[in-house]
Amino acid sequence: MSSCQRAARPLLQSLRQECLLRRTSQFPRSFSTSVPRQDEGPTTTTTTTPSTPPPTPSTKSIDQLEAAANAREAEAKKYRMKERLMDRETTTMPWAERKLISLGTPPVGSRRRRAALRTSENVPFEQLPYQCFQAARQILQEDRQEKVRAIAKELVKIRRLEDTPADQVPGGERKKNLRLASLRKYLEELKILADVNDPVVKRKFEDGVGDMDKPIYRYYAENKWRGMPYRIITQRIQQLNIVPDVLPKFEPVADVELFFRRIKVSPGAILDSRITEVPPRLRVQVFNPGERLVSVVVMDSDVPNPETDSFDRRCHYLAANVPLSPNTPSLPLGNVDKEKQLAVRWLPAFSQKGAPYHRLSVFVLEQKPGETLDIAKLRELYSGRDGFSLKSYRDKFGLTPVGFNIFRTIWDDSTAGVMQRAGIPGADIEFKLKRVYSMKEDKKPRGWEAKRQKPKYRGLWKYSKRIRGMPRGRRSS
């Protein structure tokens, strides 16, 4: 409350009381005349009303009603303000952005864009009053009409070829299928070319409100992913030797983003053990149409084995029959169906003290169309976790790896607590490097060193500690 409001509050209260008094005393009765009794003479009594009567129950109820009305109005105003701040088109408050993200409806575009829309006139984008812009849109509309006519012609060709029997097509069934595949591919290209230069389509894609079931938005999304994100993920596959340590050959075709506790993890980052206690959330963006079933595998390919002096593999998570489509990219691993989809529950990432970093790979494998995997069989095969082979799992069930991400873990201050809470033994184990002695013989001094081994060169022996091949413990006597 401002200072002027505090100063005017007593004046408003006095004015309100005067109005109430004026309202309740419209017919004042200053004098009252009583009929004279039989045994007494005529008497006249005079009663005067005080100028400021005590508050009556009616005035108290009116004050309470006004206070309640003011409270309701303030509450409604606060609710309207909150609704305006929670608008994903115009909000600029960080807390509102976080809440919208947690609800699954992230804010549209950047914060600068939303602030500009909030403070500007609500003019539709396609109706901006710029002559050059409108002239360019008219040219683009004419070009789009040409592409639409070409699409109609291609659809007629496809229907005609589908209705034609295979024995009437030169080359038979094989040539007919090849011709249909070529026509459908060209049809998809025409659909993209019809809208590829439309500024309204580009604006919707940049704002994140594009329909991924349409080929133009999948085209934009794939072009964006094929830039820096694709280069980074392929670089991590090469640098961290995912090929050939895990798979002999692999080329990602889907964008897989990894989130732990609302934190986006860059590929190959070393994470704290406490962050990995909860299952992550994946954002898998595919670029081909239709819904499909996928399997998700999280595996550790750097489990030390002291007995064989090598490394083994361990399965940290396995889920199958998970539906995925271009319009539903979110895939929280902790919310899958425990009965029909989850085969191996989530195991936190951990590493023993002294061991090198562990690579935990996240693979998304596409199942065959129309086929579902037997979860009971998967539980029977991989419930032991140790000795897991992704190549064997892929070949046994006919899966196709399409997406990949990776993070790493090392021993830190919280690893022992994480292992204890998850019931994992081995927190007291510490690995130490074994010293490997060289099998080569010691080299004898040659050249300058060999010539100056005699006592007459004693004054130069002090410089031999900086000469490669000379013993450093030698001192002049």
C-alpha positions as CSV (number, residue, x, y, z in Angstrom):
1,M,0.0,0.0,0.0
2,S,1.4,3.4,-1.0
3,S,1.7,6.4,1.4
4,C,-1.2,8.3,-0.2
5,Q,-3.5,5.3,0.2
6,R,-2.6,5.0,3.9
7,A,-3.3,8.8,4.4
8,A,-6.7,8.6,2.7
9,R,-7.9,5.5,4.5
10,P,-9.3,7.3,7.6
11,L,-11.1,9.9,5.4
12,L,-12.7,7.1,3.4
13,Q,-13.8,5.3,6.5
14,S,-15.5,8.5,7.9
15,L,-17.2,9.1,4.6
16,R,-18.5,5.6,4.5
17,Q,-19.9,5.9,8.0
18,E,-21.7,9.2,7.1
19,C,-23.3,7.5,4.1
20,L,-24.5,4.6,6.2
21,L,-25.9,6.9,8.8
22,R,-27.7,9.0,6.1
23,R,-29.0,5.8,4.5
24,T,-30.4,4.4,7.8
25,S,-31.9,7.7,9.1
26,Q,-33.9,8.8,6.1
27,F,-37.0,9.2,8.3
28,P,-35.7,10.5,11.7
29,R,-38.2,10.8,14.6
30,S,-37.0,13.7,16.8
31,F,-40.2,14.0,18.9
32,S,-42.6,11.3,20.1
33,T,-46.2,12.1,21.4
34,S,-47.9,9.7,23.6
35,V,-51.7,9.6,24.3
36,P,-52.5,10.9,27.7
37,R,-53.7,8.4,30.3
38,Q,-57.0,8.7,32.1
39,D,-55.6,9.3,35.5
40,E,-53.0,11.8,34.5
41,G,-53.0,15.1,32.7
42,P,-51.8,15.7,29.2
43,T,-48.0,15.3,29.1
44,T,-45.5,15.8,26.3
45,T,-42.2,13.9,26.3
46,T,-39.3,15.0,24.1
47,T,-36.6,12.5,23.0
48,T,-33.6,13.5,20.9
49,T,-31.4,11.1,19.0
50,P,-27.6,11.4,19.4
51,S,-25.6,12.8,16.5
52,T,-23.3,9.7,16.4
53,P,-25.3,6.6,17.4
54,P,-23.4,3.4,18.3
55,P,-23.0,1.0,15.5
56,T,-26.0,-1.2,15.0
57,P,-26.0,-4.8,13.8
58,S,-27.1,-3.6,10.3
59,T,-24.1,-1.3,9.9
60,K,-21.7,-4.1,11.1
61,S,-23.2,-6.5,8.5
62,I,-22.8,-3.9,5.7
63,D,-19.1,-3.4,6.6
64,Q,-18.6,-7.2,6.6
65,L,-20.3,-7.6,3.3
66,E,-18.2,-4.8,1.8
67,A,-15.0,-6.3,3.2
68,A,-16.0,-9.7,1.8
69,A,-16.7,-8.2,-1.6
70,N,-13.3,-6.4,-1.6
71,A,-11.6,-9.7,-0.7
72,R,-13.4,-11.5,-3.5
73,E,-12.4,-8.8,-5.9
74,A,-8.8,-8.9,-4.9
75,E,-8.8,-12.7,-5.1
76,A,-10.3,-12.6,-8.6
77,K,-7.8,-10.0,-9.7
78,K,-4.9,-12.1,-8.4
79,Y,-6.3,-15.2,-10.2
80,R,-6.6,-13.2,-13.5
81,M,-3.0,-12.0,-13.0
82,K,-1.8,-15.5,-12.5
83,E,-3.7,-16.7,-15.6
84,R,-2.1,-14.0,-17.6
85,L,1.4,-14.9,-16.3
86,M,0.8,-18.6,-17.1
87,D,0.0,-17.9,-20.8
88,R,2.6,-19.8,-22.8
89,E,2.3,-17.2,-25.6
90,T,3.2,-14.1,-23.6
91,T,4.7,-15.2,-20.2
92,T,8.1,-13.8,-19.2
93,M,8.4,-14.9,-15.6
94,P,11.0,-17.7,-14.9
95,W,8.8,-19.4,-12.3
96,A,5.9,-19.5,-14.8
97,E,8.2,-20.9,-17.5
98,R,9.4,-23.7,-15.1
99,K,5.8,-24.6,-14.2
100,L,4.7,-24.7,-17.8
101,I,7.6,-27.0,-18.6
102,S,6.7,-29.3,-15.7
103,L,3.1,-29.4,-17.0
104,G,4.3,-30.5,-20.4
105,T,3.3,-27.2,-22.2
106,P,6.6,-25.3,-22.6
107,P,6.5,-21.6,-23.4
108,V,6.4,-20.6,-27.1
109,G,9.6,-19.2,-28.6
110,S,12.1,-17.1,-26.7
111,R,11.5,-14.8,-23.8
112,R,12.3,-11.8,-25.9
113,R,9.7,-12.8,-28.5
114,R,7.0,-13.3,-25.8
115,A,7.8,-9.9,-24.3
116,A,7.5,-8.3,-27.7
117,L,4.1,-9.9,-28.2
118,R,2.9,-8.9,-24.8
119,T,3.7,-5.2,-25.4
120,S,2.7,-4.9,-29.0
121,E,-0.6,-4.8,-30.8
122,N,-2.2,-8.2,-31.6
123,V,-1.7,-8.1,-35.4
124,P,-1.7,-11.5,-37.1
125,F,1.7,-12.3,-38.6
126,E,0.4,-12.8,-42.1
127,Q,-1.3,-9.4,-42.1
128,L,1.7,-7.3,-41.2
129,P,1.3,-4.0,-43.1
130,Y,4.6,-4.1,-45.1
131,Q,4.2,-3.8,-48.8
132,C,7.3,-5.8,-49.7
133,F,6.4,-8.6,-47.3
134,Q,2.9,-8.8,-48.7
135,A,4.2,-8.8,-52.3
136,A,6.6,-11.6,-51.5
137,R,3.8,-13.6,-49.9
138,Q,1.7,-13.2,-53.0
139,I,4.5,-14.7,-55.1
140,L,5.0,-17.5,-52.7
141,Q,1.2,-18.3,-52.8
142,E,1.3,-18.5,-56.6
143,D,4.2,-20.9,-56.4
144,R,2.4,-23.0,-53.8
145,Q,-0.6,-23.3,-56.1
146,E,1.6,-24.7,-58.8
147,K,3.0,-27.3,-56.4
148,V,-0.6,-28.2,-55.3
149,R,-1.6,-28.8,-58.9
150,A,1.5,-31.0,-59.3
151,I,0.6,-32.9,-56.1
152,A,-2.9,-33.6,-57.5
153,K,-1.4,-35.0,-60.8
154,E,0.9,-37.3,-58.8
155,L,-1.9,-38.6,-56.7
156,V,-3.9,-39.5,-59.9
157,K,-0.8,-41.3,-61.2
158,I,-0.4,-43.3,-58.0
159,R,-4.1,-44.3,-57.9
160,R,-4.0,-45.3,-61.5
161,L,-0.8,-47.4,-61.0
162,E,-2.3,-49.0,-57.8
163,D,-5.4,-50.1,-59.7
164,T,-3.4,-51.6,-62.6
165,P,-2.8,-55.3,-62.3
166,A,0.8,-56.4,-61.9
167,D,0.7,-58.6,-65.0
168,Q,-0.1,-55.5,-67.2
169,V,2.9,-53.5,-65.9
170,P,6.2,-54.0,-67.8
171,G,8.5,-55.8,-65.4
172,G,5.8,-57.3,-63.2
173,E,5.2,-56.8,-59.5
174,R,8.8,-55.8,-58.8
175,K,8.7,-52.9,-61.2
176,K,5.3,-51.8,-60.0
177,N,6.5,-51.6,-56.4
178,L,9.6,-49.7,-57.4
179,R,7.5,-47.3,-59.5
180,L,5.1,-46.7,-56.6
181,A,7.9,-46.1,-54.2
182,S,9.4,-43.5,-56.6
183,L,6.1,-41.7,-57.1
184,R,5.4,-41.6,-53.3
185,K,8.9,-40.2,-52.7
186,Y,8.4,-37.5,-55.3
187,L,5.0,-36.7,-53.8
188,E,6.6,-36.1,-50.3
189,E,9.2,-33.8,-51.9
190,L,6.4,-31.8,-53.6
191,K,4.6,-31.5,-50.2
192,I,7.8,-30.1,-48.7
193,L,8.4,-27.7,-51.6
194,A,4.9,-26.3,-51.4
195,D,5.5,-24.9,-47.9
196,V,9.3,-24.7,-47.5
197,N,9.4,-20.9,-48.1
198,D,6.2,-20.0,-46.3
199,P,7.1,-17.5,-43.5
200,V,4.0,-18.6,-41.4
201,V,5.2,-22.2,-41.5
202,K,8.7,-21.2,-40.5
203,R,7.4,-19.1,-37.7
204,K,5.3,-22.0,-36.3
205,F,8.3,-24.3,-36.4
206,E,10.6,-21.8,-34.6
207,D,7.9,-21.3,-32.0
208,G,7.7,-25.0,-31.4
209,V,4.0,-25.3,-32.3
210,G,4.4,-27.1,-35.6
211,D,2.5,-30.3,-36.3
212,M,5.2,-33.0,-36.7
213,D,2.7,-35.2,-38.5
214,K,3.2,-32.9,-41.5
215,P,6.3,-33.6,-43.7
216,I,7.4,-29.9,-43.8
217,Y,7.9,-29.7,-40.0
218,R,9.7,-33.0,-40.0
219,Y,11.9,-31.7,-42.8
220,Y,12.8,-28.5,-40.8
221,A,13.4,-30.6,-37.6
222,E,15.8,-33.0,-39.4
223,N,17.7,-30.2,-41.1
224,K,18.2,-28.5,-37.7
225,W,19.3,-31.8,-36.1
226,R,21.7,-32.6,-38.9
227,G,23.7,-29.5,-37.9
228,M,25.6,-29.3,-34.7
229,P,23.7,-31.9,-32.6
230,Y,24.3,-34.7,-35.2
231,R,28.0,-33.7,-35.4
232,I,28.4,-33.8,-31.7
233,I,26.7,-37.2,-31.2
234,T,28.7,-38.8,-34.1
235,Q,31.9,-37.3,-32.6
236,R,31.1,-38.9,-29.2
237,I,30.5,-42.3,-30.9
238,Q,33.9,-42.0,-32.5
239,Q,35.8,-40.5,-29.5
240,L,34.4,-42.9,-26.8
241,N,34.8,-46.0,-29.1
242,I,31.1,-46.9,-29.0
243,V,31.8,-48.5,-32.4
244,P,33.2,-51.2,-32.2
245,D,33.1,-51.7,-28.4
246,V,29.3,-51.9,-28.2
247,L,28.1,-52.3,-31.8
248,P,30.2,-53.1,-34.9
249,K,28.4,-50.5,-37.0
250,F,25.9,-47.8,-36.1
251,E,24.6,-44.6,-37.7
252,P,22.0,-42.6,-35.7
253,V,18.9,-41.4,-37.6
254,A,16.8,-40.0,-34.7
255,D,17.4,-37.2,-32.3
256,V,17.7,-38.4,-28.6
257,E,18.0,-35.8,-25.8
258,L,18.7,-36.9,-22.3
259,F,17.3,-35.1,-19.1
260,F,18.0,-35.9,-15.5
261,R,15.9,-34.0,-12.9
262,R,14.9,-31.4,-15.6
263,I,18.6,-30.9,-16.4
264,K,19.5,-31.5,-20.1
265,V,22.7,-33.6,-20.3
266,S,25.1,-32.9,-23.1
267,P,26.4,-36.1,-24.7
268,G,29.4,-37.6,-22.9
269,A,29.1,-35.4,-19.7
270,I,30.3,-36.8,-16.4
271,L,27.4,-36.7,-13.9
272,D,27.2,-36.8,-10.2
273,S,26.0,-40.1,-8.8
274,R,23.1,-38.5,-6.9
275,I,21.6,-37.1,-10.2
276,T,21.4,-40.6,-11.7
277,E,19.4,-42.1,-8.8
278,V,16.1,-41.4,-10.6
279,P,15.3,-42.7,-14.1
280,P,16.0,-40.1,-16.8
281,R,13.5,-38.6,-19.4
282,L,14.3,-39.0,-23.1
283,R,13.1,-36.7,-25.9
284,V,13.2,-38.8,-29.0
285,Q,12.4,-37.0,-32.2
286,V,11.9,-39.3,-35.2
287,F,11.7,-37.9,-38.8
288,N,9.6,-40.5,-40.6
289,P,5.8,-40.6,-40.3
290,G,3.7,-43.0,-38.3
291,E,3.7,-44.6,-34.8
292,R,6.1,-47.4,-34.0
293,L,7.2,-49.5,-31.0
294,V,10.7,-49.1,-29.7
295,S,13.0,-50.6,-27.1
296,V,15.1,-48.5,-24.7
297,V,18.4,-49.9,-23.4
298,V,20.8,-48.3,-20.9
299,M,24.0,-50.2,-20.5
300,D,27.4,-49.8,-18.9
301,S,30.2,-51.1,-21.1
302,D,33.1,-50.5,-18.6
303,V,32.5,-52.9,-15.7
304,P,35.9,-53.9,-14.4
305,N,36.6,-57.6,-14.0
306,P,39.7,-58.2,-11.8
307,E,39.7,-62.0,-12.5
308,T,40.2,-61.6,-16.3
309,D,41.9,-58.2,-16.1
310,S,39.3,-56.8,-18.6
311,F,36.0,-55.1,-18.7
312,D,32.5,-56.5,-18.9
313,R,29.0,-55.1,-19.7
314,R,26.0,-54.5,-17.4
315,C,22.3,-53.7,-18.3
316,H,21.1,-50.7,-16.2
317,Y,17.6,-50.5,-17.8
318,L,15.5,-52.3,-20.4
319,A,12.0,-51.5,-21.6
320,A,10.2,-52.7,-24.8
321,N,7.0,-52.1,-26.7
322,V,7.1,-48.4,-25.9
323,P,5.0,-46.4,-28.5
324,L,6.7,-43.5,-30.2
325,S,5.6,-41.0,-32.9
326,P,6.8,-37.7,-34.3
327,N,4.2,-35.8,-32.3
328,T,4.9,-37.5,-29.0
329,P,8.6,-37.3,-28.5
330,S,8.7,-37.3,-24.7
331,L,9.7,-40.7,-23.2
332,P,10.0,-40.7,-19.4
333,L,11.7,-44.0,-18.4
334,G,10.2,-43.9,-15.0
335,N,6.6,-43.8,-16.3
336,V,6.5,-46.9,-18.5
337,D,4.0,-49.7,-17.8
338,K,5.6,-52.0,-15.2
339,E,3.7,-55.0,-16.4
340,K,3.7,-54.7,-20.2
341,Q,6.8,-52.6,-21.0
342,L,9.4,-52.7,-18.2
343,A,11.8,-55.7,-18.3
344,V,14.8,-54.5,-16.2
345,R,14.2,-51.7,-13.7
346,W,16.5,-48.7,-13.4
347,L,19.8,-49.1,-11.7
348,P,21.8,-45.9,-10.7
349,A,25.1,-45.3,-12.4
350,F,28.1,-46.0,-10.2
351,S,31.8,-46.6,-10.4
352,Q,34.3,-48.1,-7.8
353,K,37.1,-46.0,-6.4
354,G,40.2,-46.1,-8.6
355,A,38.4,-47.3,-11.7
356,P,38.3,-45.3,-14.9
357,Y,35.1,-43.5,-16.0
358,H,32.2,-45.7,-17.0
359,R,30.4,-45.1,-20.3
360,L,26.6,-45.5,-19.9
361,S,25.1,-45.6,-23.4
362,V,21.4,-45.0,-24.0
363,F,20.1,-46.8,-27.1
364,V,16.7,-46.5,-28.8
365,L,16.0,-49.5,-31.0
366,E,13.0,-49.7,-33.4
367,Q,11.0,-53.0,-33.4
368,K,9.6,-54.6,-36.5
369,P,6.2,-53.1,-37.6
370,G,3.3,-54.8,-35.9
371,E,5.5,-57.0,-33.6
372,T,5.6,-56.8,-29.8
373,L,8.3,-58.4,-27.6
374,D,7.6,-60.9,-24.8
375,I,8.4,-59.0,-21.6
376,A,8.4,-62.3,-19.5
377,K,11.1,-63.7,-21.8
378,L,13.1,-60.5,-21.6
379,R,13.0,-60.6,-17.8
380,E,14.1,-64.2,-17.8
381,L,17.0,-63.5,-20.2
382,Y,18.4,-60.2,-18.7
383,S,17.3,-60.2,-15.1
384,G,20.9,-60.9,-14.1
385,R,22.1,-57.6,-15.7
386,D,25.7,-58.8,-16.0
387,G,27.1,-59.9,-19.3
388,F,24.6,-58.0,-21.4
389,S,25.3,-57.8,-25.1
390,L,23.5,-55.2,-27.2
391,K,24.5,-56.9,-30.4
392,S,23.0,-60.2,-29.2
393,Y,19.8,-58.5,-28.1
394,R,19.5,-56.7,-31.5
395,D,20.0,-59.9,-33.5
396,K,17.8,-62.1,-31.4
397,F,14.7,-59.9,-31.7
398,G,15.3,-58.3,-35.1
399,L,15.7,-54.7,-33.8
400,T,17.2,-51.6,-35.6
401,P,19.2,-49.1,-33.5
402,V,17.9,-45.6,-34.5
403,G,18.9,-43.2,-31.6
404,F,21.8,-42.8,-29.2
405,N,23.0,-40.7,-26.3
406,I,25.6,-41.2,-23.6
407,F,26.8,-40.0,-20.2
408,R,29.7,-41.0,-18.0
409,T,30.1,-41.6,-14.2
410,I,33.1,-41.7,-11.9
411,W,33.6,-42.3,-8.2
412,D,32.6,-39.2,-6.2
413,D,31.7,-38.3,-2.6
414,S,28.1,-39.4,-3.0
415,T,28.7,-42.7,-4.8
416,A,28.9,-44.8,-1.6
417,G,25.6,-43.5,-0.4
418,V,24.0,-44.1,-3.7
419,M,25.2,-47.7,-3.8
420,Q,24.0,-48.3,-0.2
421,R,20.5,-46.9,-0.9
422,A,20.2,-49.0,-4.1
423,G,21.5,-52.2,-2.4
424,I,24.6,-52.4,-4.6
425,P,27.6,-54.2,-2.9
426,G,31.3,-53.2,-3.5
427,A,31.4,-49.6,-2.2
428,D,34.5,-50.5,-0.1
429,I,36.4,-51.9,-3.1
430,E,39.3,-49.8,-4.4
431,F,41.1,-50.5,-7.7
432,K,44.8,-49.8,-8.0
433,L,46.8,-49.6,-11.1
434,K,49.3,-52.5,-11.5
435,R,52.8,-51.4,-12.4
436,V,54.0,-52.9,-15.7
437,Y,57.8,-53.2,-16.0
438,S,59.4,-52.9,-19.3
439,M,60.8,-56.0,-20.9
440,K,63.6,-54.1,-22.7
441,E,67.2,-54.2,-21.4
442,D,68.8,-51.0,-20.1
443,K,70.5,-49.0,-22.7
444,K,74.3,-48.6,-22.3
445,P,75.7,-45.1,-22.5
446,R,76.7,-44.0,-26.0
447,G,78.3,-41.1,-27.7
448,W,79.0,-38.1,-25.5
449,E,78.2,-40.0,-22.3
450,A,80.4,-43.0,-23.1
451,K,83.4,-40.8,-23.9
452,R,83.2,-38.9,-20.6
453,Q,83.0,-41.7,-18.1
454,K,86.6,-41.4,-17.0
455,P,87.6,-39.5,-13.8
456,K,89.2,-36.7,-15.8
457,Y,85.7,-35.5,-16.8
458,R,84.5,-35.5,-13.2
459,G,83.6,-31.8,-13.5
460,L,81.1,-32.6,-16.2
461,W,79.3,-35.3,-14.3
462,K,77.0,-32.8,-12.7
463,Y,75.4,-32.1,-16.1
464,S,74.7,-35.8,-16.9
465,K,71.4,-35.6,-14.8
466,R,69.9,-33.7,-17.7
467,I,71.1,-36.1,-20.3
468,R,68.7,-38.8,-21.5
469,G,70.0,-42.3,-20.7
470,M,72.3,-41.3,-17.9
471,P,71.6,-42.5,-14.3
472,R,70.4,-39.6,-12.2
473,G,71.7,-40.8,-8.9
474,R,75.3,-40.3,-9.9
475,R,77.2,-37.7,-7.9
476,S,80.7,-36.4,-8.0
477,S,82.9,-37.9,-5.2
